[in-house]
Amino acid sequence: MNARNTLDPDLLSQGCHGSKIGNQVLVFDSTSSTNDIAAEYSRNAQNHGLVVFAEQQQHGRGRSGHTWTSSRGQSLLCSVVLILPELKAECLSLASAVAVAEAIGPVARIKWPNDILVKSQKVCGILLELRQWPQHQAFILGLGVNCHQEPQDFPEDIQATATSLDMVLKIRTDRTRLARRIFSSLDTWLKQTMESGDKVVTAWEKSSMLFGQRIGIHYKNRDYYGHCIGIDPQQGLILQLDRGPVRLFAAAHSSIIKV
């Protein structure tokens, strides 16, 4: 990173020449949403792997209509263009969560479907959106990793549930190095997932904070409770319901609730 602690496109793309992810990098000082900009670039199927960064987002968003709040330069905010007709959304969701958790390190745990937690507090959110164009479809993978925040930097209503890498690791996070680790890990896991879903399932189960636990899921306006017994790379989370059979829950329509 340079002395001003800002993101440099050339430094971000260093070492990515063997990887599709991060070969093209755009950095904005401020924008409404990196996902919106990446979506426009996804019109061209040749832009697979392009990554859009912003030091600040005015209207960052998360899953289920939630907003993503971050002051300038405190987070790693980016969106990746993925043109991968071979993979379905569920597989991409698994692969992206595993890749980011791997890039952060062994302290990271995955909360269904793809939030990343450290010590039970959220450090990263992942948003996967689909864009359908006349000749192809594209996925936009949005990432928000809390890096430099202190407790008072978070809105009061999430101070107890959110954290940053600086807070948990007790060192200053190098955002550029973290981004490059994410590029490399994501590229690797996407390739492996296209070959077979078995490896990403095993990795997800190893990093999951839910596997083997009794949990609650809100799915299509109903609440379900049971034990998480696995994951299906095509269909989602597998629960042995407290009252009922084994059931699968797709990521796009489900979220974890308190038991």
C-alpha positions as CSV (number, residue, x, y, z in Angstrom):
1,M,0.0,0.0,0.0
2,N,1.2,3.5,-0.6
3,A,1.8,6.1,2.2
4,R,-1.7,7.6,1.9
5,N,-3.3,4.2,2.5
6,T,-5.4,4.5,-0.7
7,L,-6.0,1.7,-3.2
8,D,-3.8,1.7,-6.3
9,P,-5.1,-0.2,-9.4
10,D,-1.6,-1.2,-10.4
11,L,-0.7,-2.6,-7.0
12,L,-4.1,-4.3,-6.8
13,S,-3.5,-6.2,-10.0
14,Q,0.1,-7.2,-9.3
15,G,0.5,-10.9,-9.3
16,C,-2.9,-11.5,-10.9
17,H,-1.6,-12.2,-14.4
18,G,-2.2,-15.9,-14.0
19,S,-5.6,-15.3,-12.7
20,K,-8.8,-14.1,-14.4
21,I,-10.0,-12.4,-11.2
22,G,-8.4,-9.0,-10.8
23,N,-6.7,-8.7,-14.1
24,Q,-8.8,-5.6,-14.8
25,V,-9.2,-3.2,-11.8
26,L,-11.0,0.1,-11.5
27,V,-10.8,2.3,-8.4
28,F,-13.3,5.1,-7.6
29,D,-12.9,7.5,-4.7
30,S,-16.7,7.5,-4.1
31,T,-19.6,5.9,-5.9
32,S,-23.2,5.0,-5.3
33,S,-22.6,1.3,-5.4
34,T,-19.7,-0.8,-6.8
35,N,-22.3,-3.5,-7.8
36,D,-24.1,-1.0,-10.0
37,I,-20.9,0.0,-11.9
38,A,-19.7,-3.6,-12.2
39,A,-23.2,-4.5,-13.6
40,E,-22.7,-2.0,-16.4
41,Y,-19.3,-3.5,-17.3
42,S,-20.9,-7.0,-17.3
43,R,-22.7,-6.1,-20.5
44,N,-19.5,-7.2,-22.2
45,A,-18.8,-10.9,-21.6
46,Q,-15.0,-10.2,-22.1
47,N,-15.0,-8.3,-18.8
48,H,-15.1,-11.6,-16.8
49,G,-12.9,-11.0,-13.7
50,L,-13.0,-7.2,-13.7
51,V,-13.1,-5.8,-10.2
52,V,-14.5,-2.4,-9.2
53,F,-13.3,-0.8,-6.0
54,A,-14.5,2.3,-4.1
55,E,-13.1,4.1,-1.1
56,Q,-16.6,5.0,-0.2
57,Q,-20.1,4.0,-1.2
58,Q,-23.1,6.3,-0.9
59,H,-25.7,3.6,-1.3
60,G,-24.0,0.3,-0.5
61,R,-26.4,-2.6,-0.1
62,G,-26.5,-6.0,1.4
63,R,-28.9,-8.9,1.2
64,S,-32.6,-8.6,1.8
65,G,-32.6,-4.8,1.2
66,H,-30.2,-4.0,4.0
67,T,-27.7,-1.1,3.6
68,W,-23.9,-1.4,4.0
69,T,-22.4,1.5,6.0
70,S,-18.7,2.4,5.8
71,S,-16.8,5.6,6.1
72,R,-14.2,6.6,3.5
73,G,-11.1,4.2,3.4
74,Q,-12.2,2.0,6.3
75,S,-13.3,-1.0,4.4
76,L,-12.4,-3.1,1.3
77,L,-15.4,-2.4,-0.9
78,C,-15.5,-4.1,-4.3
79,S,-17.5,-5.9,-6.9
80,V,-16.4,-8.7,-9.3
81,V,-17.9,-9.4,-12.7
82,L,-18.3,-13.1,-13.2
83,I,-19.3,-14.6,-16.6
84,L,-19.6,-18.2,-15.7
85,P,-22.5,-20.0,-17.4
86,E,-21.2,-23.3,-16.0
87,L,-22.0,-22.4,-12.4
88,K,-25.3,-21.7,-10.7
89,A,-25.9,-19.1,-8.0
90,E,-25.7,-21.6,-5.1
91,C,-22.3,-22.8,-6.2
92,L,-21.0,-19.3,-6.7
93,S,-22.3,-18.4,-3.2
94,L,-20.5,-21.3,-1.6
95,A,-17.3,-20.7,-3.5
96,S,-17.2,-17.0,-2.8
97,A,-17.8,-17.5,1.0
98,V,-15.1,-20.1,1.2
99,A,-12.6,-18.0,-0.8
100,V,-13.1,-14.9,1.3
101,A,-12.9,-16.9,4.6
102,E,-9.6,-18.5,3.3
103,A,-8.2,-15.1,2.4
104,I,-8.9,-13.6,5.8
105,G,-7.4,-16.6,7.6
106,P,-8.3,-19.4,10.0
107,V,-10.1,-17.1,12.5
108,A,-12.9,-16.6,9.9
109,R,-16.1,-18.5,10.0
110,I,-19.0,-18.7,7.5
111,K,-22.6,-17.9,8.5
112,W,-25.2,-19.0,6.0
113,P,-25.3,-18.1,3.3
114,N,-22.1,-16.1,2.9
115,D,-21.5,-13.7,5.8
116,I,-18.0,-14.0,7.2
117,L,-17.7,-13.8,11.0
118,V,-14.8,-13.6,13.4
119,K,-15.5,-14.4,17.1
120,S,-19.2,-14.5,16.3
121,Q,-19.2,-10.9,14.9
122,K,-19.6,-10.0,11.3
123,V,-16.5,-8.8,9.5
124,C,-17.6,-9.2,5.8
125,G,-20.8,-9.3,3.8
126,I,-21.2,-10.8,0.4
127,L,-23.9,-9.9,-2.1
128,L,-24.5,-11.9,-5.3
129,E,-26.7,-10.4,-8.0
130,L,-27.7,-11.6,-11.4
131,R,-27.8,-9.5,-14.6
132,Q,-29.4,-11.0,-17.7
133,W,-28.2,-9.6,-21.0
134,P,-29.4,-10.6,-24.5
135,Q,-26.4,-12.8,-25.3
136,H,-25.3,-13.9,-21.8
137,Q,-25.9,-13.7,-18.1
138,A,-23.5,-12.2,-15.5
139,F,-23.1,-12.5,-11.8
140,I,-22.0,-9.5,-9.8
141,L,-20.2,-10.5,-6.6
142,G,-20.2,-7.6,-4.1
143,L,-17.8,-7.7,-1.1
144,G,-17.6,-5.5,1.9
145,V,-14.8,-6.3,4.4
146,N,-14.5,-4.2,7.5
147,C,-10.8,-3.4,7.9
148,H,-10.0,-0.3,10.0
149,Q,-13.1,0.4,12.0
150,E,-13.2,0.9,15.8
151,P,-16.3,0.1,17.8
152,Q,-17.6,3.7,17.7
153,D,-17.4,3.7,13.9
154,F,-20.3,1.3,13.5
155,P,-24.0,2.4,13.8
156,E,-25.2,1.9,17.4
157,D,-27.6,-0.8,16.5
158,I,-24.8,-3.1,15.1
159,Q,-21.9,-2.3,17.4
160,A,-22.5,-5.6,19.3
161,T,-22.6,-7.7,16.2
162,A,-20.0,-6.1,13.9
163,T,-16.2,-6.0,14.0
164,S,-13.2,-5.2,11.8
165,L,-10.0,-7.0,11.0
166,D,-7.9,-4.4,12.8
167,M,-10.0,-4.9,16.0
168,V,-9.7,-8.7,16.0
169,L,-6.2,-9.2,14.6
170,K,-4.7,-6.2,16.5
171,I,-2.7,-5.1,13.5
172,R,-3.2,-2.6,10.7
173,T,-4.8,-4.5,7.8
174,D,-3.1,-4.0,4.4
175,R,-6.2,-3.7,2.2
176,T,-4.2,-4.2,-1.1
177,R,-2.6,-7.5,0.1
178,L,-6.0,-8.7,1.4
179,A,-7.6,-7.9,-2.0
180,R,-4.9,-9.8,-3.8
181,R,-5.4,-12.8,-1.5
182,I,-9.1,-12.7,-2.2
183,F,-8.5,-12.5,-6.0
184,S,-6.2,-15.6,-5.8
185,S,-8.4,-17.6,-3.5
186,L,-11.6,-16.8,-5.5
187,D,-10.0,-17.8,-8.8
188,T,-8.8,-21.1,-7.3
189,W,-12.2,-21.9,-5.8
190,L,-14.2,-21.0,-8.9
191,K,-12.0,-23.4,-10.9
192,Q,-12.4,-26.2,-8.4
193,T,-16.1,-25.7,-8.1
194,M,-16.5,-25.9,-11.9
195,E,-14.6,-29.3,-11.8
196,S,-16.5,-30.7,-8.9
197,G,-18.7,-29.4,-6.0
198,D,-17.3,-31.8,-3.5
199,K,-14.2,-29.8,-2.5
200,V,-16.1,-26.6,-1.9
201,V,-18.7,-28.4,0.2
202,T,-16.0,-29.9,2.4
203,A,-14.3,-26.5,2.7
204,W,-17.6,-24.8,3.5
205,E,-18.4,-27.4,6.2
206,K,-15.0,-27.0,7.7
207,S,-15.3,-23.2,8.0
208,S,-19.0,-23.0,8.8
209,M,-20.2,-21.9,12.2
210,L,-23.5,-23.7,11.6
211,F,-22.6,-27.3,10.5
212,G,-23.8,-29.7,13.1
213,Q,-25.7,-27.0,15.1
214,R,-29.4,-26.5,15.8
215,I,-30.4,-23.3,13.9
216,G,-33.4,-21.4,12.7
217,I,-34.0,-20.3,9.1
218,H,-36.4,-17.7,7.8
219,Y,-37.5,-18.9,4.4
220,K,-40.2,-17.4,2.2
221,N,-42.0,-15.8,5.1
222,R,-41.9,-18.9,7.3
223,D,-39.6,-19.9,10.1
224,Y,-38.0,-23.4,10.3
225,Y,-35.9,-25.0,13.0
226,G,-33.6,-28.0,12.9
227,H,-30.0,-29.3,12.8
228,C,-27.7,-28.3,10.0
229,I,-26.5,-31.6,8.5
230,G,-24.8,-30.4,5.4
231,I,-24.9,-28.3,2.2
232,D,-25.8,-29.1,-1.4
233,P,-23.8,-27.2,-4.0
234,Q,-26.9,-26.9,-6.2
235,Q,-29.8,-26.6,-3.8
236,G,-28.6,-25.0,-0.6
237,L,-28.5,-25.7,3.2
238,I,-29.6,-29.1,4.4
239,L,-31.6,-29.2,7.7
240,Q,-33.0,-32.1,9.6
241,L,-36.1,-30.3,10.8
242,D,-37.2,-30.6,14.5
243,R,-40.7,-31.6,13.3
244,G,-40.5,-33.0,9.9
245,P,-38.2,-34.5,7.2
246,V,-34.8,-33.4,5.9
247,R,-35.3,-30.2,3.8
248,L,-33.1,-28.0,1.6
249,F,-33.1,-24.2,1.7
250,A,-31.9,-22.1,-1.2
251,A,-29.6,-19.2,-0.3
252,A,-31.5,-16.6,-2.3
253,H,-34.6,-16.9,-0.2
254,S,-33.2,-17.8,3.3
255,S,-31.6,-16.1,6.3
256,I,-30.5,-17.3,9.7
257,I,-32.7,-16.3,12.7
258,K,-32.2,-16.7,16.5
259,V,-33.1,-20.1,18.0
